[in-house]
Amino acid sequence: MILSDISVKRPIFATVISLLLVAFGIISFTQLPLRELPDIDPPIVSVNTNYPGASAAVWNRVSHRLSRIALPGSRVSNPSVPPVGTAARG
């Protein structure tokens, strides 16, 4: 007997087998490991500028220019501004 003969003669048996195969497929799919989207850390870029004696406005202008040059097309919108009067030490 071939599959079509069994399905015609015993439709309930064929339906049960089909449902078991679907259930087995769903259970197997949920147990598959996820390799296509691994856990990654987002990239972080840090640019340190040392401009002794510069005011916060000058530092802000320089840092915005550097971010546009170093990362064209990126979404850098707020570079961190150090408190006034502190000097970066490299």
Biotite code that builds the C-alpha atoms (Angstrom):
import biotite.structure as struc

atoms = struc.array([
    struc.Atom([0.000, 0.000, 0.000], chain_id="A", res_id=1, res_name="MET", atom_name="CA", element="C"),
    struc.Atom([1.127, 3.470, -0.720], chain_id="A", res_id=2, res_name="ILE", atom_name="CA", element="C"),
    struc.Atom([0.390, 6.582, 1.277], chain_id="A", res_id=3, res_name="LEU", atom_name="CA", element="C"),
    struc.Atom([-2.607, 7.635, -0.791], chain_id="A", res_id=4, res_name="SER", atom_name="CA", element="C"),
    struc.Atom([-4.278, 4.211, -0.336], chain_id="A", res_id=5, res_name="ASP", atom_name="CA", element="C"),
    struc.Atom([-3.855, 4.418, 3.449], chain_id="A", res_id=6, res_name="ILE", atom_name="CA", element="C"),
    struc.Atom([-5.198, 7.983, 3.482], chain_id="A", res_id=7, res_name="SER", atom_name="CA", element="C"),
    struc.Atom([-8.304, 7.014, 1.501], chain_id="A", res_id=8, res_name="VAL", atom_name="CA", element="C"),
    struc.Atom([-9.030, 3.793, 3.400], chain_id="A", res_id=9, res_name="LYS", atom_name="CA", element="C"),
    struc.Atom([-8.189, 5.128, 6.888], chain_id="A", res_id=10, res_name="ARG", atom_name="CA", element="C"),
    struc.Atom([-8.642, 8.923, 6.978], chain_id="A", res_id=11, res_name="PRO", atom_name="CA", element="C"),
    struc.Atom([-8.573, 9.178, 10.779], chain_id="A", res_id=12, res_name="ILE", atom_name="CA", element="C"),
    struc.Atom([-5.258, 7.326, 10.929], chain_id="A", res_id=13, res_name="PHE", atom_name="CA", element="C"),
    struc.Atom([-3.785, 9.631, 8.253], chain_id="A", res_id=14, res_name="ALA", atom_name="CA", element="C"),
    struc.Atom([-5.063, 12.725, 10.113], chain_id="A", res_id=15, res_name="THR", atom_name="CA", element="C"),
    struc.Atom([-3.555, 11.557, 13.411], chain_id="A", res_id=16, res_name="VAL", atom_name="CA", element="C"),
    struc.Atom([-0.200, 10.822, 11.757], chain_id="A", res_id=17, res_name="ILE", atom_name="CA", element="C"),
    struc.Atom([-0.228, 14.258, 10.098], chain_id="A", res_id=18, res_name="SER", atom_name="CA", element="C"),
    struc.Atom([-1.032, 16.002, 13.384], chain_id="A", res_id=19, res_name="LEU", atom_name="CA", element="C"),
    struc.Atom([1.730, 14.068, 15.155], chain_id="A", res_id=20, res_name="LEU", atom_name="CA", element="C"),
    struc.Atom([4.221, 15.120, 12.489], chain_id="A", res_id=21, res_name="LEU", atom_name="CA", element="C"),
    struc.Atom([3.159, 18.766, 12.804], chain_id="A", res_id=22, res_name="VAL", atom_name="CA", element="C"),
    struc.Atom([3.392, 18.630, 16.614], chain_id="A", res_id=23, res_name="ALA", atom_name="CA", element="C"),
    struc.Atom([6.831, 16.991, 16.413], chain_id="A", res_id=24, res_name="PHE", atom_name="CA", element="C"),
    struc.Atom([7.965, 19.715, 13.981], chain_id="A", res_id=25, res_name="GLY", atom_name="CA", element="C"),
    struc.Atom([6.755, 22.536, 16.235], chain_id="A", res_id=26, res_name="ILE", atom_name="CA", element="C"),
    struc.Atom([8.413, 21.016, 19.305], chain_id="A", res_id=27, res_name="ILE", atom_name="CA", element="C"),
    struc.Atom([11.652, 20.463, 17.393], chain_id="A", res_id=28, res_name="SER", atom_name="CA", element="C"),
    struc.Atom([11.618, 24.019, 16.054], chain_id="A", res_id=29, res_name="PHE", atom_name="CA", element="C"),
    struc.Atom([11.276, 25.512, 19.530], chain_id="A", res_id=30, res_name="THR", atom_name="CA", element="C"),
    struc.Atom([14.233, 23.421, 20.745], chain_id="A", res_id=31, res_name="GLN", atom_name="CA", element="C"),
    struc.Atom([16.635, 24.635, 18.027], chain_id="A", res_id=32, res_name="LEU", atom_name="CA", element="C"),
    struc.Atom([19.510, 26.817, 19.248], chain_id="A", res_id=33, res_name="PRO", atom_name="CA", element="C"),
    struc.Atom([19.615, 30.397, 17.997], chain_id="A", res_id=34, res_name="LEU", atom_name="CA", element="C"),
    struc.Atom([22.914, 30.842, 16.155], chain_id="A", res_id=35, res_name="ARG", atom_name="CA", element="C"),
    struc.Atom([21.952, 33.428, 13.551], chain_id="A", res_id=36, res_name="GLU", atom_name="CA", element="C"),
    struc.Atom([21.455, 36.189, 16.141], chain_id="A", res_id=37, res_name="LEU", atom_name="CA", element="C"),
    struc.Atom([24.150, 35.725, 18.798], chain_id="A", res_id=38, res_name="PRO", atom_name="CA", element="C"),
    struc.Atom([24.476, 37.952, 21.851], chain_id="A", res_id=39, res_name="ASP", atom_name="CA", element="C"),
    struc.Atom([26.813, 40.783, 20.915], chain_id="A", res_id=40, res_name="ILE", atom_name="CA", element="C"),
    struc.Atom([27.978, 43.980, 22.534], chain_id="A", res_id=41, res_name="ASP", atom_name="CA", element="C"),
    struc.Atom([27.205, 47.110, 20.545], chain_id="A", res_id=42, res_name="PRO", atom_name="CA", element="C"),
    struc.Atom([30.277, 48.937, 19.261], chain_id="A", res_id=43, res_name="PRO", atom_name="CA", element="C"),
    struc.Atom([31.454, 51.870, 21.351], chain_id="A", res_id=44, res_name="ILE", atom_name="CA", element="C"),
    struc.Atom([33.766, 54.555, 20.033], chain_id="A", res_id=45, res_name="VAL", atom_name="CA", element="C"),
    struc.Atom([35.598, 56.818, 22.439], chain_id="A", res_id=46, res_name="SER", atom_name="CA", element="C"),
    struc.Atom([37.500, 59.896, 21.262], chain_id="A", res_id=47, res_name="VAL", atom_name="CA", element="C"),
    struc.Atom([39.389, 61.838, 23.909], chain_id="A", res_id=48, res_name="ASN", atom_name="CA", element="C"),
    struc.Atom([40.463, 65.411, 23.197], chain_id="A", res_id=49, res_name="THR", atom_name="CA", element="C"),
    struc.Atom([42.801, 67.431, 25.352], chain_id="A", res_id=50, res_name="ASN", atom_name="CA", element="C"),
    struc.Atom([42.436, 71.168, 24.960], chain_id="A", res_id=51, res_name="TYR", atom_name="CA", element="C"),
    struc.Atom([43.794, 72.777, 28.168], chain_id="A", res_id=52, res_name="PRO", atom_name="CA", element="C"),
    struc.Atom([42.225, 76.109, 29.043], chain_id="A", res_id=53, res_name="GLY", atom_name="CA", element="C"),
    struc.Atom([39.317, 75.791, 26.632], chain_id="A", res_id=54, res_name="ALA", atom_name="CA", element="C"),
    struc.Atom([35.840, 76.744, 27.728], chain_id="A", res_id=55, res_name="SER", atom_name="CA", element="C"),
    struc.Atom([32.935, 74.317, 27.530], chain_id="A", res_id=56, res_name="ALA", atom_name="CA", element="C"),
    struc.Atom([31.615, 76.046, 24.385], chain_id="A", res_id=57, res_name="ALA", atom_name="CA", element="C"),
    struc.Atom([34.939, 75.625, 22.574], chain_id="A", res_id=58, res_name="VAL", atom_name="CA", element="C"),
    struc.Atom([35.234, 72.028, 23.743], chain_id="A", res_id=59, res_name="TRP", atom_name="CA", element="C"),
    struc.Atom([31.682, 71.330, 22.561], chain_id="A", res_id=60, res_name="ASN", atom_name="CA", element="C"),
    struc.Atom([32.378, 72.816, 19.116], chain_id="A", res_id=61, res_name="ARG", atom_name="CA", element="C"),
    struc.Atom([35.590, 70.783, 18.744], chain_id="A", res_id=62, res_name="VAL", atom_name="CA", element="C"),
    struc.Atom([33.964, 67.544, 19.897], chain_id="A", res_id=63, res_name="SER", atom_name="CA", element="C"),
    struc.Atom([31.052, 67.956, 17.463], chain_id="A", res_id=64, res_name="HIS", atom_name="CA", element="C"),
    struc.Atom([33.467, 68.483, 14.577], chain_id="A", res_id=65, res_name="ARG", atom_name="CA", element="C"),
    struc.Atom([35.474, 65.433, 15.620], chain_id="A", res_id=66, res_name="LEU", atom_name="CA", element="C"),
    struc.Atom([32.364, 63.275, 15.849], chain_id="A", res_id=67, res_name="SER", atom_name="CA", element="C"),
    struc.Atom([31.256, 64.342, 12.357], chain_id="A", res_id=68, res_name="ARG", atom_name="CA", element="C"),
    struc.Atom([34.700, 63.562, 10.933], chain_id="A", res_id=69, res_name="ILE", atom_name="CA", element="C"),
    struc.Atom([35.307, 60.304, 12.806], chain_id="A", res_id=70, res_name="ALA", atom_name="CA", element="C"),
    struc.Atom([31.805, 58.861, 12.424], chain_id="A", res_id=71, res_name="LEU", atom_name="CA", element="C"),
    struc.Atom([30.135, 60.162, 9.267], chain_id="A", res_id=72, res_name="PRO", atom_name="CA", element="C"),
    struc.Atom([26.506, 59.149, 8.970], chain_id="A", res_id=73, res_name="GLY", atom_name="CA", element="C"),
    struc.Atom([26.287, 57.884, 12.533], chain_id="A", res_id=74, res_name="SER", atom_name="CA", element="C"),
    struc.Atom([23.721, 58.866, 15.111], chain_id="A", res_id=75, res_name="ARG", atom_name="CA", element="C"),
    struc.Atom([26.079, 60.567, 17.558], chain_id="A", res_id=76, res_name="VAL", atom_name="CA", element="C"),
    struc.Atom([23.974, 63.356, 18.958], chain_id="A", res_id=77, res_name="SER", atom_name="CA", element="C"),
    struc.Atom([25.274, 64.063, 22.451], chain_id="A", res_id=78, res_name="ASN", atom_name="CA", element="C"),
    struc.Atom([28.968, 63.745, 23.076], chain_id="A", res_id=79, res_name="PRO", atom_name="CA", element="C"),
    struc.Atom([29.704, 63.745, 26.780], chain_id="A", res_id=80, res_name="SER", atom_name="CA", element="C"),
    struc.Atom([30.982, 67.062, 28.067], chain_id="A", res_id=81, res_name="VAL", atom_name="CA", element="C"),
    struc.Atom([33.361, 67.071, 31.055], chain_id="A", res_id=82, res_name="PRO", atom_name="CA", element="C"),
    struc.Atom([32.721, 69.512, 33.877], chain_id="A", res_id=83, res_name="PRO", atom_name="CA", element="C"),
    struc.Atom([34.233, 72.974, 33.369], chain_id="A", res_id=84, res_name="VAL", atom_name="CA", element="C"),
    struc.Atom([37.651, 73.334, 34.932], chain_id="A", res_id=85, res_name="GLY", atom_name="CA", element="C"),
    struc.Atom([38.665, 69.688, 34.639], chain_id="A", res_id=86, res_name="THR", atom_name="CA", element="C"),
    struc.Atom([41.476, 68.647, 32.380], chain_id="A", res_id=87, res_name="ALA", atom_name="CA", element="C"),
    struc.Atom([41.670, 65.300, 30.623], chain_id="A", res_id=88, res_name="ALA", atom_name="CA", element="C"),
    struc.Atom([44.758, 63.354, 31.459], chain_id="A", res_id=89, res_name="ARG", atom_name="CA", element="C"),
    struc.Atom([46.120, 61.012, 28.869], chain_id="A", res_id=90, res_name="GLY", atom_name="CA", element="C"),
])
